[in-house]
């Protein structure tokens, strides 16, 4: 299987395809998406599919979670997303997952998007997700996840599937929970997963791994640019209504040869 993007790193699965299990998974995924979009399986096999798997672990008390997912095209316009909702599918309710909705059907996780051609897919130049967390009616915290995207053309005729997997957690919590000695610890490598990581307080103070004034200016400029296409980001940057994280990266998204995503089965 080819590699997938995962928080500015690639995932390489190295295992044998026992009993052609990947073919079975791929077929099931195509069947599920065909049903959601009202297309035949034959029509689906000529389409390009982008899975957006955005998940956020918020380890503190909250009673309301919302998210704004925005896809911006090369010309600055927005891509119209299908309906989606935030789910908490696990017993501890700390993991929040964006899932596609179609009437009563909701994906187990991930939002699959269907495109007629690679050129149509490659018009997407930026993807942002703003997670908002409230407790007892008060807006507590937000996190901005920002990706500038370039989609790489397929090298095999069957490689029509792309995937962005974004697993995130509050920056200060990650840094507090690790001593930085374990190079394999994802908490310790947060600063490497993104080109820019910053914490902004509700007083407008910006904290980064560097005290360089040029870095602060670049972050503020970038946030102002993003606020032009995202209402949620504009509200955060203009009103300073709560503390929030900002994680930004430029990514190259490769096609994958098999969907691999058993977890997108629809309920």
For each residue, the residues with C-beta under 8 A, 3 or more apart:
1: 12 13 22 256 257 258 260
2: 159 254 255 256 257
3: 10 11 12 254 256
4: 10 11 163 165 254 256 260
5: 8 9 10 11 163 164 165 251 252 253 254
6: 9 10 11 165 166 167
7: 165 166 167 168 193 194 249
8: 5 192 193 194 195 249 251
9: 5 6 193
10: 3 4 5 6 254
11: 3 4 5 6 165
12: 1 3
13: 1 260
14:
15:
16:
17: 20 21 22 23
18: 21
19: 24
20: 17 23 24
21: 17 18 24 25
22: 1 17 25 26 258 260
23: 17 20 26 27 258
24: 19 20 21 27 28
25: 21 22 28 29 258 259 260 261 262
26: 22 23 29 30 258 259
27: 23 24 30 31
28: 24 25 31 32 262 265
29: 25 26 32 33 259 261 262 264
30: 26 27 33 34 41 44 45 259
31: 27 28 34 35 41
32: 28 29 35 36 264 265 266
33: 29 30 36 37 39 44 49 112 114 264
34: 30 31 37 38 39 40 41 43 44
35: 31 32 38 105 266
36: 32 33 100 102 105 107 112 266
37: 33 34 44 114
38: 34 35
39: 33 34 43 44 47 114
40: 34 43 44
41: 30 31 34 44 45
42: 45 46
43: 34 39 40 46 47
44: 30 33 34 37 39 40 41 47 49 114
45: 30 41 42 160
46: 42 43 160
47: 39 43 44 114 115 116 160
48: 114 115 116 117 118 120 121 160 161 162
49: 33 44 112 113 114 115 160 161 162 259
50: 112 113 115 121 124 162 163 164
51: 110 111 112 113 161 162 163 164 165 259 261 264
52: 69 98 110 111 112 113 127 164
53: 98 109 110 111 163 164 165 166 261
54: 67 69 97 98 111 129 145 166 168
55: 95 96 97 98 109 166 167 168
56: 67 95 96 131 143 167 168 169
57: 94 95 96 167 168 169
58: 62 65 94 96 131 133 141 169 170
59: 94 169 170 173
60: 133 135 140 141
61: 135
62: 58 65 133 134 135 140
63: 134 135 136
64: 133 134 135
65: 58 62 86 88 96 131 132 133 134
66: 86 131 132
67: 54 56 86 96 98 129 130 131 132
68: 128 129 130 132 230 231 232
69: 52 54 81 84 98 111 127 128 129
70: 78 127 128 129 130 229 230 232
71: 78 79 81 124 126 127
72: 76 77 78 79 124 125 126 127 128 229
73: 76 77 78 79 123 124 125
74: 123 125
75: 123
76: 72 73 228 229
77: 72 73
78: 70 71 72 73 229
79: 71 72 73 123 124
80:
81: 69 71 84 111 113
82: 100 101 102 111 113
83: 100 101 102
84: 69 81 98 99 100 101 111
85: 98 99 101 106
86: 65 66 67 96 97 98 99
87: 96 97 98 99 106 109
88: 65 93 94 95 96 97
89: 95 97 108 109
90: 93 94 95
91:
92: 95
93: 88 90
94: 57 58 59 88 90
95: 55 56 57 88 89 90 92
96: 55 56 57 58 65 67 86 87 88 131
97: 54 55 86 87 88 89 109
98: 52 53 54 55 67 69 84 85 86 87 109 110 111 129
99: 84 85 86 87 106 107 108 109 110 111
100: 36 82 83 84 106 107 110 111 112
101: 82 83 84 85 105 106 107
102: 36 82 83 105 106
103:
104:
105: 35 36 101 102 266 267
106: 85 87 99 100 101 102 266 267
107: 36 99 100 101 110 111 112 264 265 266 267
108: 89 99 263 264 265 266 267
109: 53 55 87 89 97 98 99 263 264
110: 51 52 53 98 99 100 107 261 263 264
111: 51 52 53 54 69 81 82 84 98 99 100 107
112: 33 36 49 50 51 52 100 107 264
113: 49 50 51 52 81 82
114: 33 37 39 44 47 48 49
115: 47 48 49 50 118 120 121
116: 47 48 120
117: 48 120 121
118: 48 115 121 122 151 153 154
119: 122 123
120: 48 115 116 117 123
121: 48 50 115 117 118 124 151 162
122: 118 119 150 151
123: 73 74 75 79 119 120
124: 50 71 72 73 79 121 127 149 151
125: 72 73 74 148 149
126: 71 72 146 147 148 149 226 229
127: 52 69 70 71 72 124 146 147 149 164
128: 68 69 70 72 144 145 146 147 226 229 230 233
129: 54 67 68 69 70 98 144 145 166
130: 67 68 70 142 143 144 145 230 232 233 236
131: 56 58 65 66 67 96 142 143 145 168
132: 65 66 67 68 139 141 142 232
133: 58 60 62 64 65 140 141 142
134: 62 63 64 65 137 138 139 140
135: 60 61 62 63 64 138 140
136: 63
137: 134
138: 134 135
139: 132 134 142 241 242
140: 60 62 133 134 135 242
141: 58 60 132 133 170 242 243 244
142: 130 131 132 133 139 232 236 242 243 244 245
143: 56 130 131 168 170 244 245 247
144: 128 129 130 223 226 233 236 244 245 246 247
145: 54 128 129 130 131 166 168 247
146: 126 127 128 222 226 246 247 248 249
147: 126 127 128 164 166 248 249 250 251
148: 125 126 248 249 250 251
149: 124 125 126 127 164 251 253
150: 122 250 251 252 253
151: 118 121 122 124 162 252 253
152: 252 253 254 255
153: 118 255
154: 118 157 159 160 255
155: 159 255
156: 159 255 257
157: 154
158: 257
159: 2 154 155 156 255 256 257
160: 45 46 47 48 49 154 255
161: 48 49 51 255 256 257 258 259
162: 48 49 50 51 121 151 253 254 255 256
163: 4 5 50 51 53 253 256 260 261
164: 5 50 51 52 53 127 147 149 251 253
165: 4 5 6 7 11 51 53
166: 6 7 53 54 55 129 145 147
167: 6 7 55 56 57
168: 7 54 55 56 57 131 143 145 247
169: 56 57 58 59 173 174 187
170: 58 59 141 143 173 174 245
171: 174 175 190 197 198 199 245 247
172: 175 176 199
173: 59 169 170 176 177
174: 169 170 171 177 178 186 187 190
175: 171 172 178 187 190
176: 172 173
177: 173 174 187
178: 174 175 182 185 187 188
179: 182 188
180: 188
181: 188
182: 178 179 185 188
183: 188 189
184:
185: 178 182 188 189
186: 174 189 190 193
187: 169 174 175 177 178 190
188: 178 179 180 181 182 183 185
189: 183 185 186 192 193
190: 171 174 175 186 187 193 194 197
191: 194 197 209
192: 8 189
193: 7 8 9 186 189 190 247 249
194: 7 8 190 191 197 247 248 249
195: 8 248 249 250
196: 208 215 218 219 222 246 247 248 249
197: 171 190 191 194 208 209 245 246 247 248
198: 171 206 207 208 219 245 246
199: 171 172 206 207 208 243 244 245 246
200: 204 205 206 207 236 243 244 245 246
201: 204 205 207 243
202: 240 241 242 243
203: 240
204: 200 201 240
205: 200 201
206: 198 199 200 216 219 220
207: 198 199 200 201
208: 196 197 198 199 211 215 216 219
209: 191 197
210: 215
211: 208
212: 215 216
213: 216 217
214: 217 218
215: 196 208 210 212 218 219
216: 206 208 212 213 219 220
217: 213 214 220 221
218: 196 214 215 221 222
219: 196 198 206 208 215 216 222 223 246
220: 206 216 217 223 224
221: 217 218 224 225
222: 146 196 218 219 225 226 246 248
223: 144 219 220 226 227 233 237 246
224: 220 221 227 228 237
225: 221 222 228
226: 126 128 144 146 222 223 229 230 233
227: 223 224 230 233 234 237 238
228: 76 224 225 234
229: 70 72 76 78 126 128 226
230: 68 70 128 130 226 227 233 234
231: 68 234 235
232: 68 70 130 132 142 235 236
233: 128 130 144 223 226 227 230 236 237
234: 227 228 230 231 237 238
235: 231 232 238 239 241
236: 130 142 144 200 232 233 239 240 241 242 244
237: 223 224 227 233 234 240
238: 227 234 235
239: 235 236
240: 202 203 204 236 237
241: 139 202 235 236
242: 139 140 141 142 202 236
243: 141 142 199 200 201 202
244: 141 142 143 144 199 200 236
245: 142 143 144 170 171 197 198 199 200
246: 144 146 196 197 198 199 200 219 222 223
247: 143 144 145 146 168 171 193 194 196 197
248: 146 147 148 194 195 196 197 222
249: 7 8 146 147 148 193 194 195 196
250: 147 148 150 195
251: 5 8 147 148 149 150 164
252: 5 150 151 152
253: 5 149 150 151 152 162 163 164
254: 2 3 4 5 10 152 162
255: 2 152 153 154 155 156 159 160 161 162
256: 1 2 3 4 159 161 162 163 259 260
257: 1 2 156 158 159 161
258: 1 22 23 25 26 161
259: 25 26 29 30 49 51 161 256 264
260: 1 4 13 22 25 163 256
261: 25 29 51 53 110 163 264
262: 25 28 29 265
263: 108 109 110
264: 29 32 33 51 107 108 109 110 112 259 261
265: 28 32 107 108 262
266: 32 35 36 105 106 107 108
267: 105 106 107 108
